[in-house]
Amino acid sequence: MNQRISLLKDKMSTNNIDGMIVENPLNIKYLTGLDAEGILLISKKEDVFITDARYIESVNNTITIGDNLTICDLADLTEDDYLNFFKECNRVYFEEDYVTYKEYHNIIRKYNIQETVEANHIIEKMREQKDSEELANIEKACNITDSCFLHLQDFIKVGMTEKQIAFEIKKFFIENGADGEAFDTIVASGSNSSMPHAIPTDKKIENGDPVLIDFGAKYKGYCADMTRTIFVGSCSREAENLYNFVLQTQENAFTRYRDGANAKDIAGFVQHEFYNHKFNLVHALGHGVGLYIHERPVISEKSNDILKEKMVVTNEPGIYINGLFGIRIEDTLLINKLNATNLTKSNKNLLILNN
């Protein structure tokens, strides 16, 4: 049997759960390796993936005999087939954060389930700690992202637009073996950099502009996440001092990332450092990274998450001065027993590009 599905069933058994309906495509990919649209039904009797004719061939080419997964064509199923899937199951998990209210009632009617139970992110919690294959894919995504940053240092020029830089990043990822972007790239120059989630515009890069670039490649479905803030032509003394402060805070925070560390305490340290300089940490200090760019755990003062070995998370303090500029420095890192390892390795020292 598929090892991840087997582990999931063990966890379900502990909670007196006999079956599960999995609809979140990322959870399906995690459990089966499948990228096709469909629904995964897990029960004591059998595990079934329901899809349609568009995906049957590719699904059958992906699944191996050892997976013990039955593939069903949506068009071949009858109403009785659905009613019988969970016939021997008393309690069945559903993904409460993924299905709508209407879909929930449809599940009860369609499968004739005796008792539905909220899954409480059981698969997402499994995804928090990565295995060796997942880590290799994330490291590759980070390597491509690092290579792209080196390329950008020669590419970015005065007069170029934010959109042009964002497009170049997407192009570089595809041409260098990535699936594409892990998320929509942020390129924010000048005063636009004061907006943490700015969208690339037609604004042209000017001499003296800070350029905040938040980007990451995706490789075999797994994400990287890195932010660097660079300067073009020159850098004001105010911006230089603020940059060095953010960098020092990020590096000090990094030393606190380890197995058993409380996410709230790490974020609280950064907030305290910022507060002493009359700034605030306006967003979470970090988040988990994997098949999705924002996964569990959350690194913030509101989080009760405890870091565990083999988690992949970010470390991304940022300071934003409304209408003037912003600075954020971010790395993707791996949690180890006694420390952490930066998986994104690009230079973080103050960088001024000379045109």
Secondary structure per residue as TSV (DSSP state, phi and psi in degrees):
chain	resnum	aa	ss	phi	psi
A	1	M	-	360.0	148.6
A	2	N	-	-50.3	127.3
A	3	Q	H	-62.3	-40.0
A	4	R	H	-70.5	-39.7
A	5	I	H	-65.6	-38.3
A	6	S	H	-60.7	-44.2
A	7	L	H	-64.5	-40.7
A	8	L	H	-60.6	-43.9
A	9	K	H	-63.2	-36.1
A	10	D	H	-62.4	-43.2
A	11	K	H	-66.9	-38.6
A	12	M	H	-63.7	-43.3
A	13	S	H	-60.4	-39.8
A	14	T	H	-59.3	-31.9
A	15	N	T	-98.0	13.9
A	16	N	T	62.2	37.8
A	17	I	-	-109.5	131.6
A	18	D	-	-98.9	-19.2
A	19	G	E	-157.1	170.6
A	20	M	E	-153.1	142.0
A	21	I	E	-106.1	116.9
A	22	V	E	-111.0	117.1
A	23	E	-	-116.8	-22.4
A	24	N	-	-64.0	117.0
A	25	P	H	-58.8	-30.6
A	26	L	H	-70.4	-37.1
A	27	N	H	-69.2	-36.7
A	28	I	H	-64.1	-43.7
A	29	K	H	-62.7	-41.9
A	30	Y	H	-60.7	-42.9
A	31	L	H	-78.3	-32.6
A	32	T	H	-123.5	-18.0
A	33	G	-	84.1	1.8
A	34	L	-	-86.6	137.2
A	35	D	-	-103.0	-3.6
A	36	A	S	-74.2	153.7
A	37	E	S	-68.2	141.3
A	38	G	-	163.6	-174.2
A	39	I	E	-127.7	135.4
A	40	L	E	-105.0	123.5
A	41	L	E	-110.8	124.2
A	42	I	E	-115.5	127.4
A	43	S	-	-146.3	174.2
A	44	K	S	-65.3	-31.9
A	45	K	S	-78.1	-49.8
A	46	E	-	-162.8	166.9
A	47	D	E	-113.7	128.2
A	48	V	E	-128.8	134.5
A	49	F	E	-111.6	120.7
A	50	I	E	-102.8	124.0
A	51	T	E	-141.9	-170.2
A	52	D	-	-121.8	178.7
A	53	A	T	-58.0	-25.7
A	54	R	T	-63.8	-26.6
A	55	Y	T	-115.6	-8.5
A	56	I	H	-53.4	-47.5
A	57	E	H	-63.4	-47.8
A	58	S	H	-66.7	-35.3
A	59	V	H	-64.7	-45.7
A	60	N	H	-64.3	-29.0
A	61	N	H	-75.6	-22.5
A	62	T	H	-88.3	-40.4
A	63	I	-	-74.4	137.8
A	64	T	-	-106.0	163.5
A	65	I	G	-57.9	-38.9
A	66	G	G	-66.8	-14.6
A	67	D	G	-72.1	-23.6
A	68	N	-	51.7	43.7
A	69	L	E	-113.3	123.4
A	70	T	E	-84.8	131.2
A	71	I	E	-103.0	126.8
A	72	C	E	-120.6	136.9
A	73	D	E	-84.0	125.7
A	74	L	G	-49.8	-39.2
A	75	A	G	-68.5	-20.9
A	76	D	G	-90.4	-7.6
A	77	L	-	-88.0	142.1
A	78	T	-	-105.2	171.4
A	79	E	H	-60.2	-38.5
A	80	D	H	-65.4	-33.7
A	81	D	H	-58.7	-46.2
A	82	Y	H	-64.3	-41.5
A	83	L	H	-65.2	-25.3
A	84	N	H	-92.8	-14.0
A	85	F	H	-54.8	-43.2
A	86	F	T	-113.5	29.8
A	87	K	T	-59.0	-36.0
A	88	E	T	-97.7	14.6
A	89	C	-	-112.6	126.2
A	90	N	S	-84.4	-41.2
A	91	R	E	-127.9	130.2
A	92	V	E	-129.3	129.7
A	93	Y	E	-73.9	145.3
A	94	F	E	-133.9	156.1
A	95	E	-	-86.0	94.6
A	96	E	T	-63.6	-25.4
A	97	D	T	-87.3	-5.9
A	98	Y	T	-110.5	-31.4
A	99	V	S	-92.8	147.6
A	100	T	-	-81.1	170.0
A	101	Y	H	-58.8	-42.4
A	102	K	H	-64.4	-43.8
A	103	E	H	-65.2	-35.0
A	104	Y	H	-60.4	-46.6
A	105	H	H	-68.7	-31.4
A	106	N	H	-66.6	-36.8
A	107	I	H	-59.9	-47.6
A	108	I	H	-60.9	-44.2
A	109	R	H	-69.3	-46.2
A	110	K	H	-67.7	-40.1
A	111	Y	H	-102.8	-4.6
A	112	N	T	52.9	48.6
A	113	I	-	-79.5	135.1
A	114	Q	S	-67.5	-45.9
A	115	E	E	-146.1	121.4
A	116	T	E	-94.5	142.7
A	117	V	E	-131.5	134.8
A	118	E	E	-62.2	132.4
A	119	A	-	-73.0	-18.0
A	120	N	T	53.9	42.7
A	121	H	T	58.8	35.7
A	122	I	H	-61.5	-38.7
A	123	I	H	-76.5	-40.2
A	124	E	H	-58.9	-36.3
A	125	K	H	-68.4	-35.6
A	126	M	H	-63.9	-35.5
A	127	R	H	-73.2	-13.3
A	128	E	T	-60.9	-43.9
A	129	Q	B	-100.1	125.9
A	130	K	-	-91.1	146.6
A	131	D	-	-89.6	179.8
A	132	S	H	-63.3	-36.7
A	133	E	H	-67.7	-42.2
A	134	E	H	-63.3	-43.7
A	135	L	H	-63.1	-39.0
A	136	A	H	-62.8	-40.0
A	137	N	H	-68.2	-39.8
A	138	I	H	-67.1	-41.8
A	139	E	H	-61.8	-39.3
A	140	K	H	-64.5	-42.8
A	141	A	H	-60.9	-39.4
A	142	C	H	-68.3	-38.4
A	143	N	H	-62.9	-42.0
A	144	I	H	-64.6	-39.1
A	145	T	H	-64.8	-42.5
A	146	D	H	-61.3	-42.7
A	147	S	H	-63.0	-37.8
A	148	C	H	-63.6	-39.4
A	149	F	H	-63.3	-40.0
A	150	L	H	-60.4	-42.7
A	151	H	H	-61.5	-41.3
A	152	L	H	-64.0	-29.4
A	153	Q	H	-65.0	-25.9
A	154	D	H	-92.8	-21.9
A	155	F	H	-85.4	-41.1
A	156	I	-	-70.3	129.0
A	157	K	-	-135.2	155.7
A	158	V	T	-58.7	137.5
A	159	G	T	94.7	-14.4
A	160	M	-	-78.3	147.5
A	161	T	B	-91.3	160.6
A	162	E	H	-58.9	-40.2
A	163	K	H	-63.7	-37.5
A	164	Q	H	-63.4	-40.8
A	165	I	H	-67.2	-43.4
A	166	A	H	-61.3	-40.1
A	167	F	H	-66.1	-39.2
A	168	E	H	-62.8	-37.5
A	169	I	H	-62.9	-47.5
A	170	K	H	-60.4	-43.5
A	171	K	H	-63.2	-44.0
A	172	F	H	-61.4	-44.6
A	173	F	H	-57.5	-49.2
A	174	I	H	-63.1	-41.5
A	175	E	H	-74.4	-11.8
A	176	N	T	-118.2	28.1
A	177	G	T	94.9	0.3
A	178	A	-	-82.6	160.7
A	179	D	-	-67.0	-30.1
A	180	G	E	150.0	-149.5
A	181	E	E	-84.5	144.4
A	182	A	S	-75.9	-21.3
A	183	F	S	-165.6	172.5
A	184	D	-	-68.2	119.3
A	185	T	-	-62.2	139.1
A	186	I	E	-103.1	122.8
A	187	V	E	-127.1	114.8
A	188	A	E	-132.7	120.1
A	189	S	E	-114.1	156.9
A	190	G	G	56.4	-134.9
A	191	S	G	-67.5	-20.3
A	192	N	G	-63.0	-24.7
A	193	S	G	-71.0	-9.0
A	194	S	G	-77.6	-6.5
A	195	M	S	-101.8	112.6
A	196	P	T	-54.5	-36.4
A	197	H	T	-117.3	48.3
A	198	A	-	-63.7	149.7
A	199	I	-	-102.6	134.3
A	200	P	-	-54.4	136.7
A	201	T	-	-122.6	-174.0
A	202	D	S	-85.3	6.0
A	203	K	-	-59.6	134.3
A	204	K	B	-88.9	144.1
A	205	I	-	-68.3	130.8
A	206	E	-	-113.8	158.8
A	207	N	T	-60.6	131.2
A	208	G	T	91.6	-4.7
A	209	D	-	-70.5	136.5
A	210	P	E	-77.3	145.8
A	211	V	E	-126.9	109.3
A	212	L	E	-91.1	123.0
A	213	I	E	-124.5	113.3
A	214	D	E	-111.9	113.3
A	215	F	E	-154.5	165.2
A	216	G	-	-171.6	141.9
A	217	A	E	-85.1	159.3
A	218	K	E	-117.9	131.8
A	219	Y	E	-131.8	121.7
A	220	K	T	50.2	38.6
A	221	G	T	89.5	-9.6
A	222	Y	E	-103.9	145.8
A	223	C	E	-103.4	155.1
A	224	A	-	-121.8	157.3
A	225	D	-	-148.1	120.1
A	226	M	E	-146.4	142.8
A	227	T	E	-127.7	133.8
A	228	R	E	-131.1	140.8
A	229	T	E	-113.9	118.2
A	230	I	E	-118.3	170.3
A	231	F	E	-125.6	146.0
A	232	V	E	-112.2	118.6
A	233	G	S	86.5	-52.4
A	234	S	-	-160.0	171.2
A	235	C	-	-144.7	128.8
A	236	S	-	-68.3	158.1
A	237	R	H	-62.6	-39.1
A	238	E	H	-60.5	-46.4
A	239	A	H	-66.5	-39.3
A	240	E	H	-62.0	-45.6
A	241	N	H	-63.4	-41.7
A	242	L	H	-67.6	-40.4
A	243	Y	H	-59.3	-48.4
A	244	N	H	-64.4	-33.0
A	245	F	H	-67.4	-44.9
A	246	V	H	-62.6	-42.7
A	247	L	H	-62.5	-45.0
A	248	Q	H	-63.0	-40.2
A	249	T	H	-65.4	-41.1
A	250	Q	H	-62.8	-42.9
A	251	E	H	-67.6	-37.0
A	252	N	H	-68.4	-38.2
A	253	A	H	-64.2	-38.5
A	254	F	H	-55.4	-37.2
A	255	T	T	-68.3	-13.0
A	256	R	T	-95.1	-9.2
A	257	Y	-	-80.0	118.0
A	258	R	S	-167.3	167.2
A	259	D	T	-56.7	130.7
A	260	G	T	90.0	-8.9
A	261	A	-	-70.6	144.6
A	262	N	B	-87.4	121.9
A	263	A	H	-57.0	-37.1
A	264	K	H	-62.1	-39.1
A	265	D	H	-68.6	-39.1
A	266	I	H	-65.4	-47.2
A	267	A	H	-64.7	-36.2
A	268	G	H	-64.0	-36.2
A	269	F	H	-60.8	-46.8
A	270	V	H	-65.3	-43.5
A	271	Q	H	-59.3	-40.6
A	272	H	H	-63.4	-43.4
A	273	E	H	-62.1	-43.4
A	274	F	H	-64.9	-44.3
A	275	Y	H	-60.8	-37.9
A	276	N	H	-64.5	-19.2
A	277	H	T	-109.7	17.7
A	278	K	T	65.6	35.0
A	279	F	-	-123.5	168.0
A	280	N	-	-127.4	149.0
A	281	L	-	-84.9	101.7
A	282	V	-	-85.5	-7.4
A	283	H	S	-140.1	171.8
A	284	A	-	-56.8	148.2
A	285	L	S	-71.8	-24.8
A	286	G	E	-174.7	-178.9
A	287	H	E	-161.1	163.0
A	288	G	E	-70.8	155.0
A	289	V	-	-133.6	138.7
A	290	G	S	-171.4	-122.1
A	291	L	S	-67.5	-24.1
A	292	Y	S	-121.0	152.0
A	293	I	S	-73.4	-27.9
A	294	H	S	-121.2	95.6
A	295	E	E	-114.6	177.3
A	296	R	E	-70.3	148.6
A	297	P	E	-86.2	174.7
A	298	V	E	-109.1	131.1
A	299	I	E	-101.1	92.5
A	300	S	S	-153.9	167.2
A	301	E	T	-68.6	-16.4
A	302	K	T	-94.2	-0.6
A	303	S	-	-93.1	144.8
A	304	N	-	-108.1	13.2
A	305	D	-	-72.4	142.0
A	306	I	B	-108.7	130.1
A	307	L	-	-71.9	143.9
A	308	K	-	-129.9	152.1
A	309	E	T	-54.8	139.0
A	310	K	T	77.2	8.4
A	311	M	B	-76.4	148.8
A	312	V	E	-117.0	122.9
A	313	V	E	-138.0	174.5
A	314	T	E	-113.1	162.1
A	315	N	E	-134.2	103.2
A	316	E	-	-141.3	66.2
A	317	P	-	-67.7	146.7
A	318	G	E	-149.2	146.1
A	319	I	E	-125.2	135.1
A	320	Y	E	-132.2	121.9
A	321	I	E	-104.4	109.0
A	322	N	T	-49.4	127.0
A	323	G	T	78.3	-5.0
A	324	L	T	-113.9	-73.2
A	325	F	E	-166.6	168.4
A	326	G	E	-138.5	156.9
A	327	I	E	-135.9	126.1
A	328	R	E	-135.5	139.7
A	329	I	-	-129.0	125.7
A	330	E	B	-138.3	139.8
A	331	D	E	-130.4	151.8
A	332	T	E	-92.4	132.2
A	333	L	E	-137.9	156.9
A	334	L	E	-104.5	130.4
A	335	I	E	-82.1	126.1
A	336	N	-	-110.3	177.5
A	337	K	S	-60.5	-45.9
A	338	L	S	-112.3	-9.0
A	339	N	S	-159.8	-159.0
A	340	A	E	-137.2	161.5
A	341	T	E	-124.1	128.6
A	342	N	E	-71.9	123.5
A	343	L	S	-89.7	-25.8
A	344	T	-	-94.9	127.6
A	345	K	-	-120.4	11.9
A	346	S	-	-63.4	148.7
A	347	N	-	-52.0	136.0
A	348	K	-	-115.7	-4.6
A	349	N	S	-64.6	151.6
A	350	L	-	-49.4	123.5
A	351	L	-	-119.5	120.9
A	352	I	E	-114.5	117.4
A	353	L	E	-83.2	126.9
A	354	N	-	-98.1	120.7
A	355	N	-	-95.4	360.0
